[in-house]
Each structure stands twice: as C-alpha cells, then as structure tokens.
Amino acid sequence: MIEHFEKFNDYGKGLLPLSFSHLNEFAFYRERWALRRIFGYQFPTSAPAIRGQVVESGINMFLNGIPIEEASEKMIAEYDANCLEINDPKIDDERANLVPLLEFGTKTFQEYAYRWTLLNYQKKVELDIKGIPFIGYTDFHFEDKNTKEDFFIDLKTSKLLPQKISISHAMQQAIYQKATNAKQILWYLKNPTKTKDAEYIAMSLDDYVTPMKICEHIVEVMGNYLKTVNSPDDIKNSLIPNPDNWIWKEETVLNARKEVWGY
C-alpha cells in the first residue's frame, strides 16, 4: 500500500510520513488536506493555536528551572513573534490570557512535583500504521517517582472544559499510547474570564483500542483512495468542496480553494 503514498512525494508537502493532523484532515476535512498536502498551500495558524503552543513552552521553561517571571517574558515574546504574520482579531484577547494560564498551569503542575520527574518535552514518537510510517511529538513525558512508571501529559488550552474526550483527541492519544506503551493523560486548561479564574481538568482514555481502530481505518481508506488517483488533477476532480463548510472562513484557505477549484 505504501507505493500509493510514495507516488505523491514530489507534490506539495508530500504524504510521508503521516502525522496526526494529516489523518484528521483526510478523514474530516479532505479538501483542506488536498490543498496542504498535494497542492502545497501553507495556511497561517490562529491566535488560539499559538496561545496553546506558547503556554506549553512557558510551562516547560518553568519545569526546567526558569523563574516564572522570566518564563512569562519569554512566552509573551514568543507569542508576539508568532503572531506577526497572521491577521486574527483574537490576538490581543489571547495575549491577555497567556500569563494567567501560565501561572495557573505551573501551579497545578507544582502540586505533583514531589511525585513526578520530567523526563522529556516534545518527545518524537514513531510507529507504522498499517505499514505506513507515522511521526508525532508528545508534550510532557514524566516518571512517577514512587512507581517508576512513565506517562505522558498532552496539554490542551481552551475556552471551555470538555465534558468528554473528543474523537480527534482520543485518536491522537491512542496513537501515542501504542507508540510509547505508556499511559496518556489529557490536561485541559481553561482560559480565565472576567468573573472566573483559569481552571483545569485531567482526563484519560479507558479504551485505546477503538480510537486506534479508527486511525487504522483512516489509513486503509487513504490507501484505497490514493490507489484511484495518480496526479493532483485527479485529486482535484475527485473532490467537491462545500462552500458552506466552516474551513473556508479563513481568507487564505478560501482563496486557495478558488485557485484550485475555480469557485
């Protein structure tokens, strides 16, 4: 099956190795997947996404001994630098959330410092899914000082705390669990509001098998789909973008769609 992936390596970003965003986009937002992976378009990220990245970075700095004040300054500088080339009305609001999220996040991690040792951050994980190579990067890799068992925490920042783990997050956790053979914990940090401080909730999967089966099915479907196409034109002609889909709200994505499909 891998030969069906390899024939597109010279187009766009290429299809190998797989990543989680690659699987997720193919399964649920296929036109966006084609624009990025096959046609080579690059789309700016959003202010909320950058917020999540830099808060993770700030917490990692703190866990490695950098004082909270210095970590805050570096985190804000990283956020500002990453926002220079995006046009997002949420930039200022998300900037205001950074320090409260960092202070709350480090405080919650500190509560467990006597039990946990940080082993790694952004650890690269690799595995094959149905014979197709996959690469991903975990967030925080810890060891329990008492049991000597290691585990991973995937930090998510959001406006609301979830009631349950979404299928996308479950799929990502299942892949990382299979790659590391270690427990995966989702650690959600909620943005502060005018009336409430930041909050968090930790969640983990009871069932890794089902979401992993979904990932494997996506790879099989992707392989079968790629078997039927041989060029970017084939892919363009096999997809019908829905103009009402929310993925076209970003102007650069909308413009890319118009360039490829003409509408």
LUMLUM-735766 format. One record per residue (C-alpha): x, y, z; residue in one letter. Coordinates in steps of 0.05 Angstrom, whole numbers, plus 32768, in hexadecimal, padded with zeros to 4 digits. Layout:
XYZA...
This chain:
800080008000M80398030800DI804680387FC3E8004805E7FBDH801F80917FEFF806480957FD1E804C80A97F8CK803780ED7FA9F807880FC7FCDN808C81307F99D804C81587FA1Y803D818B7FD6G80538175801CK8054812C8008G802D80F5802BL806480D38053L806E80CC808CP802780D280A6L8017810280DFS7FD881078109F7FC2814880E7S7FCB812380A5H7F9C80EB80BBL7F6A811B80D9N7F668148809CE7F60810E806CF7F2780EF8094A7EFF812D80A4F7F1781688078Y7F2F81478039R7F318185800CE7F5E81A8803FR7F8981698042W7F90816C7FF6A7FA181B67FF5L7FD881AD8029R7FF581698019R7FEC81657FCEI7FE981AC7FB5F801C81C77FE7G7FF582018005Y800B821B8049Q7FD682398076F7FE3826780B1P7FD3824C80F5T7FA2826D8125S7FAD82968163A7F8D8260818FP7FBB822B8171A7FF88257817EI7FE0826381C5R7FDF821981D1G8025821081B5Q8046824781DDV80238236821FV803F81EF8217E8084820E8209S807E823B8247G806B82018274I80A581D88259N80D582128268M80BB821682AFF80C181CA82B9L810981D082A3N811A820382D9G810D824682B7I80EA827782E7P80A1828582D8I80AF82CF82C9E80E482BE8295E80BA82868278A808082B78271S80AB82EA824CE80C682B6821CK808182988211M806382DC81FFI809E82EC81D0A809482A881AEE804982B781A6Y805582FC8189D808882E18158A805A82A98141N802082DA8138C8045830A810BL802E82EA80CAE7FE682D980DCI7FA7830380D8N7F7C82EA8112D7F4D83188139P7F5982ED8177K7FA382FE817DI7F9C833181B5D7F69830881DCD7F9482C981D9E7FD282F181EDR7FAD8307822CA7FA082BE823DN7FE982A88239L800482BA827EV7FC682A382A5P7FC882608280L80128259828DL800D826A82D7E7FD2823B82E1F7FF2820482B7G8034820682DCT800F8207831FK7FE881C8830ET802781A582F6F804C81BA8336Q80188195835FE803481548343Y807E81678341A808D813C837EY807480FF8358R8088810C8310W80CA811482EBT80CA813582A7L80EF81088276L80E2812A8234N80BB815F820EY80A4815981C6Q80BD811281C2K80BC80F6817CK809480B68174V809380888138E806B804C8123L804D802B80E6D8002802D80DCI7FED7FF680ABK80347FF7808FG803580438086I8068806B80B0P804D809D80E2F807280D2810AI805780FC8143G806F8125817EY8055811E81C5T8051815881F6D806B8146823CF808B8103824DH808D80F58298F80A280BD82C7E807E80AD8307D80B380AF833DK809080798366N807C80468332T80B380578300K807E805382C9E808180878293D804580AB8274F803680E58246F800D8124824FI7FEF81468211D7FDF818E8224L7FA281AE8203K7F8C81F6820ET7F44820881FES7F0B8238820CK7EE18200822CL7EF181C18253L7ED88184822DP7EA481548248Q7EC6811B8225K7F03810D81F9I7EF5811E81B0S7F0080E9817BI7F3A8110815DS7F5D811581A1H7F4E80CB81AFA7F6D80B7816CM7FAC80DF817AQ7FB280C181C0Q7FA8807A81A6A7FE080838173I8010809E81A8Y7FFD806681D8Q800C803281A4K804E80548192A8066805B81DBT8041802381FFN803680568237A7FF980778255K7FE180B78233Q7FBF80EF825AI7F9A812A823BL7FA381688266W7F71819F8253Y7F7E81E78269L7F4282168262K7F4D825F8252N7F3D8290828BP7F0182BE8284T7EEE830082A5K7EC982DA82DBT7EEF829982E1K7F38828582E7D7F58825182BAA7F42820982C7E7F5B81C482B4Y7F44817C82ADI7F6E813E82A1A7F5081058278M7F6980C4825CS7F4D808E822EL7F2F804F824AD7F3080318204D7F6C803A81D6Y7F57800281A7V7F1B80228185T7F3B80658173P7F788040815AM7F4B8016812DK7F2F80578111I7F7680708101C7F86802E80DFE7F46803280B7H7F57807980A1I7F9B80618087V7F7980288061E7F4680578042V7F7E80888030M7FA58050800FG7F6880397FE8N7F5980807FD3Y7FA0808D7FBCL7F9E804D7F93K7F68806E7F68T7F8D80B07F5AV7FD080BD7F39N7FD881087F36S7FC281497F58P7F8F81527F20D7F71810E7F30D7F6B81237F79I7F4D81677F66K7F1981457F3AN7F0781117F6FS7EF381457FA4L7EB981767FA8I7EC581AE7FDAP7E8781C28002N7E88820F8003P7E60820E8045D7E9681E8806BN7EB6820F80A4W7EFC8200808AI7EF482378056W7EEC826E808AK7F36827C8088E7F4382A8804BE7F8382868036T7F6182428036V7F26825E800EL7F55827E7FDBN7F7A823C7FD3A7F3982187FC6R7F27824A7F90K7F6B82437F70E7F6681F77F6DV7F1B81EB7F60W7F08822E7F42G7ED1823F7F73Y
